Amino acid sequence: MRRLLAAVLVVAGAVAFAGEARAATGSWIGSFRVPASGDPVEVLVRIAGGRATVSMGYGHRQRTVIP
């Protein structure tokens, strides 16, 4: 789980710094399964104001904010 969260944060950070003249904003909603036969876990990544907020489904930390 920590590796997946780290990967999501790296992608969110790369998107945040991709534009030189404008700040990246937006959100992405999806899911993942670990193992592949497991129940899907929802993931929300929201980028705004120089911060990324990552929220995951039930059983995970409510949200993590990364500058």
C-alpha positions as CSV (number, residue, x, y, z in Angstrom):
1,M,0.0,0.0,0.0
2,R,2.8,2.5,0.8
3,R,4.4,1.9,-2.5
4,L,1.2,2.6,-4.3
5,L,0.6,5.8,-2.3
6,A,4.2,6.8,-3.0
7,A,3.7,6.2,-6.7
8,V,0.5,8.2,-6.8
9,L,2.2,11.1,-5.0
10,V,5.2,11.0,-7.4
11,V,2.8,11.2,-10.4
12,A,0.8,14.0,-8.7
13,G,4.1,15.9,-8.0
14,A,5.2,15.5,-11.6
15,V,1.9,16.8,-12.9
16,A,2.1,19.8,-10.4
17,F,5.5,20.8,-11.7
18,A,4.9,20.1,-15.4
19,G,3.7,23.5,-16.4
20,E,6.2,26.4,-16.2
21,A,3.8,29.3,-16.7
22,R,0.7,27.9,-15.0
23,A,0.0,25.9,-11.9
24,A,-1.5,22.4,-12.4
25,T,-5.0,21.9,-11.1
26,G,-7.6,19.2,-11.4
27,S,-8.5,15.8,-10.0
28,W,-8.4,12.1,-10.9
29,I,-10.7,9.4,-9.5
30,G,-10.0,5.7,-10.0
31,S,-9.4,2.5,-8.1
32,F,-6.9,-0.3,-7.7
33,R,-6.9,-3.9,-6.5
34,V,-4.2,-5.6,-4.5
35,P,-4.2,-8.6,-5.1
36,A,-5.9,-8.5,-8.5
37,S,-8.7,-10.7,-7.2
38,G,-9.3,-8.4,-4.2
39,D,-12.0,-5.8,-3.8
40,P,-11.4,-2.4,-5.5
41,V,-10.1,0.4,-3.4
42,E,-11.2,3.9,-4.5
43,V,-8.5,6.6,-4.9
44,L,-9.0,10.4,-5.4
45,V,-6.0,12.7,-6.3
46,R,-6.8,16.4,-6.3
47,I,-4.2,19.0,-7.2
48,A,-4.8,22.7,-6.4
49,G,-2.9,25.6,-4.9
50,G,0.5,23.9,-5.0
51,R,-0.7,20.9,-3.0
52,A,-1.9,17.4,-3.8
53,T,-4.6,15.7,-1.7
54,V,-4.8,11.9,-1.9
55,S,-7.9,10.2,-0.5
56,M,-8.4,6.4,-0.4
57,G,-11.4,4.2,0.3
58,Y,-12.6,2.6,3.5
59,G,-9.9,1.2,5.8
60,H,-7.2,3.8,4.8
61,R,-6.2,7.1,6.1
62,Q,-8.9,9.7,5.4
63,R,-6.7,11.9,3.3
64,T,-3.0,12.9,2.9
65,V,-2.0,16.5,1.8
66,I,1.4,16.9,0.2
67,P,2.9,20.3,-0.5
